[in-house]
């Protein structure tokens, strides 16, 4: 496998081993029957979280993006931003990070932002973009703090049109975010990477899911 794909391939392998990525038949929130399921909540111990942070850090570094700090939207993004900041520090890059709390606090430092002062170019870190609501809230908070969102960094881009099983939109949640905010979205891996991984796999059980993934992408993919 080419070195260009190593971070994507290694991440997909890691997600499979952690049971964060699984194949079968799953009903999505939108009511679609998906042949795969990705649940970042499964990165739930120290070793997995540490590895996940390194995948995020590598994807960010490989993107060549210029940024000043990281931001994690509550709740999932908090851990992800922290893990990424630690992984970057391990490579010699000490980057500040901040996050929000869902309820603004009226004592102590007050407000809804916690951590380093939000300033400069800010990378928003989350697991996936489904409706874009979390990104919208994050962009608003970052801009209100006088800083500028630089990009959104996610684990998996499902490359899937918005909508339901019957009402299919014309673009994906990621494309909508890119267009609405003019922000690049960087993903550790995408549905295209997942298909490449399955195609190249020597595991017959895994390759058996390829037709279903292909059909799903033809139906809902971008």
N, C-alpha and C positions, 0 to 999 in steps of 0.2 A: 504494500500500500504506500502511496506517495507520502512524503513527509508533510505536504501541505494539508493532508487530511488527518494527520495523526491525532491532533487535539480532538477533532470531531469523532473519529473512530474510537479513540481511547475513552472518550466521555460516554459514548453510546454503550460500549462494553461495560464500563463502570456502572452506568444506570441500570443495565440489565442484571448485573450481578447483585446490585443493591435492591432489586425488585422495585425500583422506582419506575422503570420502564417495563411494561409487560404487554404481551400480545394475546389476542383472543377476541372477544366481542364485548364491547363496553358501550353503554349509553352515555353520551355526553350531555351536559346541561342543556344544550340546544336541541336535544332529542335525536341526535344522529347516532347511528350504530358505528362506532369506530373500531377498527381492528387493532388499535393499540391504545395504551393508557399510560400517561406520564404523571406521576405524583411526587413533586419535590419534597413533600412532607416526609417521604421515606428516607431522606438523607438525615437520619435522626440519631447518629452517634458521632463521637469525636473524630474517628478516623474518616468516616464518610464526609463529614462537614469540612474537614481539613482538605481532603482531596477535591471536593466541590469548589472550594475557594481557589484552589490552584487552577482548575479548569476555567473559572471565570476570569482570573487574573491573566491567564495565557491568552484567552480570547480577546481581552481588552488590549493587551500588549500587541498582539498580532494585527489588530485593527489599525494601529498607527494613530489612533485618535489623540488629540491634545485635550487634556483635562486637568483640573486642579483638585477635585475631591470626589468622594462617593456619597451617594444618598440612598438609604433603604426605606421604602414605604412600609408602614406598619401593616400587618405584623411580619409576614414571611420575609419581606425585604430587609428587615433589621438584621437578622442572622446572616443573610446572604452578603450584605454589604460589609458586615464585620469580618466574615470569613475571607472575603476578597481583599480587604484591607490588610489582614494578617498575612495572606499569601503574597501580596505585593511587597510587604515589609521584608518577608523572607528572601525576596529577590533583590533587596537593597533599595526599594522604593518606598519611602514612608509617606503615605497619602492620608490626609484627614478624612473622617467620615462623619455623617450625621444621619439622623432618622427622625421620624415624627411619631408622636403619640396620638392615639385616636381621640383622647379627651385632653383639651388644653388644661394645663395646671395653673392654679392661681397663686401658688406659693413657690418658694425656691426660685429657680431661674425663670419660672412662668412660661407661658406660651406653649406651642405644640411641637417646636423643634428642639431636639436634644443632640448633644455631641459638639463637634467642631462648628465654628461659625460658618453659616452657609454663604459662600462667596466664590466668585470666579466661575469657571466652567465646571458644571456638575454632571456626573454620570449617575443616572437612576438605575438601581439594580433590583430586578424582580425575577420570579421563576418563569412565568409565561405572560403573554398579553392575551387576555380573552376578550374583554369588552373595552379595554382602554381606560376604564374608570380610574384605576389606581394611578396611571400615568398622568391623566388629566389633573387629578388632585395634587400630584407631586410637582408638576410643572407650575401650577398656581402658587404653591407654597414656596418653591425655589425663586420664582420671579418676584413674589411679594417680599422675599428676604433681600432682594437686590442682586441676586445671582442669575446665571443663565444656564438652563439645561443644555448639556452638550450631546447626550445620547442616552438611549435606554439599552441596558445590557440584560439579556435574558438567557435562560438555560436552553429552551427549545422553542423554535419557531415552527408551529404546526402548518404554516403555509396554507391556511384554510380560509375559504371565503366565509364572511360573517353570515348570520341568519340561522335558520332552523333546518330540519330535515327536508322540508318542502319549499320554504322561502329562502332561496340562496342569494346572498348579496353579491356585489360585483367586485369587492376587494376584501382582503383579509384584515384582521384587527391590527396586525403589524403595519400593513400598508396604510391603513386609516390613520394610525398614530404618526407615521412618517409624513403623510400629507398634511394632516391637521396642524402639527407643530413644527414641521420642517426639521424633524430630528432623525438622525440615523438610528436604526435598531440593530444592535449587534447580538447575534445568538451564538452560543457555544456550538449548537448543532441545529439542523433544520430537518424537515421531512425529507428533503432531497438527500441530505447526508444519511438519513436513516435507510432510505431505499438503496443507496450505494453500498451501505454497510451490509444490508441483507443480501444484496446481489453477490457480494464478494465473500460472504460467510461460507465456511465449510461445514457449518452445523445444519443438517437437513431439517431439524425441527424449526430453526429460524427461517430458513429459506422458504419453507412451506407457507409462511405468512405473506410472502412477497405479492402474490396475486391479489390478495385482499387489500393490502396497503395500496397497491397500484390502482385498483378499482376505486378505492376511497378517494385517492388523489384526483383521479379523472372526474369523479362526481363533484367533489367539493374544493379541490385544490386550486391554487393560483398558478 
